[in-house]
Amino acid sequence: MIEHQPADSSAAGESEQQLLEIRQKIHPRAVHGWFNNWRIALVLFTQVIYYGLPWLQWDGHQAVLFDLAARKFYLFDLVFWPQDFIWLAALLIISALALFLFTAVAGRLWCGYACPQTVYTELFMWVEQAFEGDHIQRRKLEAAPWNAEKILRRGGKHLAWVVLALWTGFTFVGYFTPIEVLGQEALNLQLGPWETFWILFYGLATWGFAGFMREQVCKYMCPYARFQSVMFDPDTLVITYDYKRGEPRGPRKKGSDYKAQGLGDCVDCGICVQVCPTGIDIRNGLQYMCIGCAACIDACDQVMAKVGYPKGLIRYSTENAIEGKYPDSAIWRHSLRPRTLIYALILLGIVGAFLYTLAERVPLRVDIMRDRQTLARETADGQIENVYRMQIINMDRQPHRYEISAQGIEGLTVASGQQVTIDGLQTVNIVVNLRAHPLQLNRPSTPIVFQVQAEDDKTIVREAKSSFLK
């Protein structure tokens, strides 16, 4: 917003410009309805998972644990290692494509119902309402001078916010350090430096974003708000004000013939703006600040019910449906269009490949390296011996006994290191000696292949390529 001041005699032609909009604190009005119930249910569902999952034990260990120190990632029955990074990359790709698909079909559902910023803002607002009252009482308290009541209400609110934020940070770190160990360290005041830092950092971020910045994060910090428009089209299902039915808006007496007065269904009560967490007026059209929470739909439906008008003045619809290009009953049929079908096919293909490769994953990793101190040597019986250093990672929870063999040269034998037993989720480094008759070596370096196979499960097998020096 730019404001120009008229020039005065002492500074002719000069003006002041306010380049940044001054934030007006938003106190959203409470709303009840179908969409609000869904939002509450999803807030509770996501937070039960977030706060409860680290405490869930599974087969003797934490069900979900990203143990960075041990370089093992536990996910119920699955254990991933740094070498399994490809599955993490695939999971991120799946998440991105799913976001594109859901946005193209139904707009910002993620933002309105499951985004952490939305969820924690909702939680912090529940605490705020408990201490300071409804939106009218909060405005009065904000405008009131500081007194004992204001100090108690504001102090109690911030104390509850800090506790919730610190517990959120503690839970976050509990996904990377066993949470029972972390809890014991916290009780004994023996937290490590990095655990302390991340608990405070994540807690401070939660407290600042959900308690103070709120809609500012959605408006100015979230990149999704900026590039969402490229994923929308006239057939995307979004929260829409039916201007053809609602305009011209204006107040009227209940039971009056408002159509004879030239008015639409909108009574211009402004409640749709009062309940909006980002403070926008949906009647001005779709705006990038709209997070798709549908609070305005619940509010408008309540007003329509009170004045005796049909619900749905503000509803989920599409631009083409509002323009009358097809009825609302055909909206879902138009959601199956080339863009969404392509997104869905690509997503299904990647998900299928992800699940297949995960099911066929072999819980064994083998790395081979030649012993640099001994490249090749002749044994007492005239054979040529090469020495290798092999790292074997048993990615399975069960211990296995592995048999080591090598192919590529006729008569190639494993002189030492033929078998090794490795406990579950352990890494072992061994020395393997290979011997071959010199008459079978036709060149200075011959390609060979090592094979490591579990004796109790023939499907657990890995190969590693190397070379044999003459």
N, C-alpha and C positions, 0 to 999 in steps of 0.2 A: 504494500500500500504506500502510495506517495502522496504526501500532503505539501501543498505549496502555501507559503506565507506571503502576503502582499508586502511589497517593498515599502520601507519607511524612508524618512528624510535622511537618516544617518547611514543607511545601507541600501542605496537605490539599486534595484536590480538583483539583490541577493535573496535567496530563499533557503529554507531548511527542508531537507528531504528525509523522510523516515523510510528507510529502505527495508526494514524488517518489521513484520507485523508483531505487535506486542501481544503476548499470549494472554488470553482470558481464561482463567481456570474454569474447568467444566465440572459441574456437579450433576451427573446424569440422574434423571428421575427414575425411580424404581418402576419396573413394568412386569406384568404377569401375562402368561399366555403359553401357547403351544411351543413356540420357538424358544422362549425363555426357559421352559422346562427342559428342552433338549440341551440347551447350553449349560444349565446347572448339572444335568446328568453327565455330560461329557467332561466338565470340570472335575467332578467327583471321580469319574472313571479314570481319567488320565492321572490324577494325583494319587489315587489308591495304587495304581501301577508304579508311579514314579517313587513314591515314598516307601511302598511296601516291597517292591521287587528285590532290593538289595538284602533284605532280611530273609528272603526265601532260600532255604537250603535244598540242594539237589544232589543226591548221590554222594553225600559227604563233603560237599563244597558249596560255595555261594552260587546260586543259580545263574546269575549274570554278573560277571566280574571281568574287567579289563585290567589284568595284572601286568602292568608295564614293567615292573621290576623283574618278574619271571618271564616276561615276553610270552604270556599265554592269555588268550581271551576265551573265557568260559561262557557258553550260551546253552544252558541246560545240558543236554547230552553231548553237544558239540564242543570241541576245543580247537580254537584256531591259533595259528602261530604267525609270526611276521611273514613267513613264506606264503601265507594264504591271503596276502593283501589283495589279490585279484577279486576275491569274493566281496571284500569291502568296497572296492571300486564298482563292482556290478551292483551292489546294494544301493550305492549313491546314485547310479544311473537310473535304477528302477524308481527310486524316490523322486528324482527330477521328472522323469516321464509321467509318473502318476500325478504329480502336481500339475503338469501341463494338461493332461487329460481331464482332470477334475475341474481345472480352471476353465478350459474350453467348453465344458458341458454346463457347469453350474457356478461359475464365478469363484469368489473368494470364500469357499466353505472352510478351508483350512484356517484362514485368518479369523473368521467369526466364531469358530467353535473349538479349535484344538491348538492354535498357535500359543507357544509359551507366554508371549507377551499378553495376549488376550486372557489366558487362563489365570496368570498371576495378578493381572490387573483386577480381574473379577474377585479373586480371593482377597486382595487388599481392600477392595471396595466393600466387601462383606464386613471386614473388620472395621472399616471406617464407619459404616452405617451402625454397627453395634455400639460404637463409642460416641458418635456425633449425631446420629439420627438421620432422618430422610434428607432429601436435597434442599428443602426449605430451611430446615434446622442447621444444616451445614453452612449454608450461605449466611445465615444470621450469626452463627458462631464465628465465621471468618471475619465478618465486619465488626464484631463486638470487640471492645478493648480487652486487654489481657487482665484476667482476674483468676481467682482460685478455681472456678468451674472450668474455664477455658484451659488452664494449665493441666488440670486433672484429665480432662477429656483428650486433649491433644497429646499429653504425656502418655496416657494409657494406650492410645492408638499407636504411637510410635514405638512404645515398648513391645506391643504385640507384633507390630511389623518387623522389628528387629529379631524377635524370637523366631518368627516364621521364616525370615530371610536367612538367618544362620542355620536353621534346621534344613532349609533347602540347599544351602552350600554344603553342609555336612553330608546330606544324602548324595549330592553330586560327587563328592570325593569318595563316598562309599562304593561307587561303581568302579573305582580304580585301586582302592585299598580295601581289603576285607573289612566290612563295616563293623563286625563284632570286635575286631582288633582295633579299629579306629575309635569305636566307642569306649573301649577300655583305656586307650591312650588319652582320650579327651577327659575321662573321669579322673585320671591320674595326673592330668596336666603335663603329659609327655608327648604331645603331638610334635611330629617332625616339622621342619621349616616349610617344606613344600605343601604338606597337608594344611598347615595353618594358613599359608598364603592363599590357597585356592578356596578354602572355606570362607575366608574373609572377602576375597575378591568376588566370588560368585554370590555370596550373601549381599555384599554392597551393590552389585549390579542388579540383583533382584529388588532390593529395597529402593534403589534409585529409579529403575525403569518402571516398576509396577506402582510405586508409591508417589512419585513426583512427575516423571516425564510422561507416562501413560500414552495419550494419543499422539504426543510429539514423536515417539518412536515410530508409530505407524505412518505418520505424515512425512517425516523428514529423514529417518534413519533406515527404514526398511526398504531395500531395493525392489522388493516384490511389488510394492505399491506403484513403482515407476514403470516397470516393464509389463505389468499385467495387461495393459491396453493392447499389446500386440497379440495376446492370446484370446482376446474377446472378439466376437463378431456379432452381427445382428441376431443370430440364433442362440447366443449364449444366455442361459437362464440366470438372471440377476434380479436383485431387489429393485423394483420399478414403481414409480408413481404414475397412475393412469391419468394423465393430464386431460385426455379427452372427456373422461367422466368427471373429473374433479374441478376443472376450470369452467368459468371463473369462480375462484374461491371467495368466501366471505361469511361472516356470521349471519345467523337468522334465528327466528323464534321457532321453538320446537312445535312441529305440527303445521307450520306455515307452508304455503305453496312456493317453495324456493325456486322452482323452475320457472314459475310465472315472473319471478323477480330477476330472471336471467342468471341464476347462480348454479354452480355445479355442486357435486356432493361434498367437496371439501369445505368444512366449516371454519377453516383457518384457526384452529385452536392452538396450533404450534406444539402439541404434545410430541409429535414425531421428532421434532428438533430437541425437545427437552430430554428425551430418553436416549438420544444418540451419544455413544461414548466418545465420538470424535467431533461432535458439535456441528455436523453439517445439516443442511436442509435437503432431504431427498427429493423434495418437490422441484428442486432446481435441476434435476437430471442426475445421471450417474456421474459420480466424482471419484477420483483416485483415492480420496481419504476414506471412502466407505469400506468398512472391513467385512460387510456381509453378515452382521450379527442378527439381523432381522428384528431388532427391538422395535423399530418403527412399524413393522407389520403388526406385531402384537398390540402396540399402542393404538394404532389407527383402527384396527378391528374392534377394539373395546369402545372407541368413540362411535364408530358406525353402529354398533349394537345399541348404544344408549340413545342415539337419535333416530333409530329405526331405519337406517339405510343398509343396503347389502354390504357385506364385508368384501375385502379385496381391493379397496381403493389403492392401497399400497400392498404389493404382493410380489411373489416370485414370478417373473414373466420374461419375455424376450422383447427386444426392440421391434422385431417384425410383428409379433403378436399385438403389441400395443398400437402399432400403426395399422392394424386390421388386415394384414396380409394373410393371416390364417388365424383360426380360433385358438383359444387356450387349450382346448382338448387335443390339438395337433402339435403342441410344444415338444412332447417327448419324442414324437416321430421325427421332428426336425433336428433332434439332438444327434441322430445317426446320420451325420454328414461326412464328407471326405476327410476333413481335418480330424474329427474325433475317431473315425474308423482307422485312419493311419496311425494315430497315437496308440489306439487300443491294440492294433496288430503288432506294432513294434514292441509295445509293453509286454504283450503275451509271449512274444518270441524270446525276449530277454529273460522274462521270468521262467519260462520253460527251460531255457539253456542253463539258467542259474540253478534251478532245482535239480536238473539232470546231472550237472557236473558236481553238485554238492552230494548227491546220492552216490555217485561213482567215485567220490574222493577216496584216495588211498591214504590211510593214516600212517604214512612212512615217508621219510625224507632222507635222501642219501647224497652226500657231497664227497667227491674224491679229489685228492691233491697228491701229486708226486712228492716224494721225500727229496728235498733239494740237496741234502747232504750226500745221498747215495743215489745217483742216477741209474747206473747199471753196474753189475759186478758178476764175476765168474765164480761159481761154486766149486767145491772140491771134486764133484763128479762131472765137471765140464759144462754144466747148464748155465744159462744167463738168468740172473735174478734181478727183478725190479722191486723197489720198496715204495709203498703208497700209504698215505695217511687218509683214513676214511672217517667221516662223521656220519653217524646214523641217529636219526631222531625218531623215536617211537611216539607218534602222535595219538596213539590209542590209549585208552584208560587201562587196558589190560597188559600185563607183561607178555613178551613174546621172545621166543628163541629163533634167531635168524641164521640162515645158511648163506654163505657168501661163495659165489662162483664167478668165473670169468670165461668169456669166449672171444674168439677172433684169431687164435693161433692154434694149429693142431698140436695136441699134447700139452696145452697150457694148463698148469696146475697151481692150486693155492697151497703154498708151502706152510704158511702160518696165518692165523686169523680166519679160519674157515667158518667158525661158528661164534655167536655172541648172544648172550641173554641180556635183555634190556627191560627194566621196569616200565610201567605205564607212565607216559608223559615225561620221559627222561631222554637225555642226549648222551651218547657215548662216542668217544674218539678212540679208534683202534689203529694198529699198524697191520697192513696186509702185504705179504710177500708173494709175488708171482714168479714162477720159473718156467722157462721154455728151452727146448733144445736149439742150439745155434743153427742147425741145418734148416730149421723151420722159419728162420728170420731172413727174409730176402731183401730187406731194406733197413735203413737205420732206425726208422720209427714205424711201428705197425699199429693201426687202430685196434682197440679192444673194447669190450663192453663188460662192465661188472654187473652182476645181478645179485640182489639181496632179497631173499624170500623168507617169510615166516613159516616155520615148520608146521604149526598148528592151523594155519589158514593160508592156503595156496593163493588166495586172491590178493593177499597183501604182498606185493612184489614191486620193486623199483629197480630201474637200470640207470647206470651212470657211465658215460663214455670217457675214455682216456686213451693212452698210447703206451706201447711197450718199446723200450729202447734196446738196441742191439749192443 
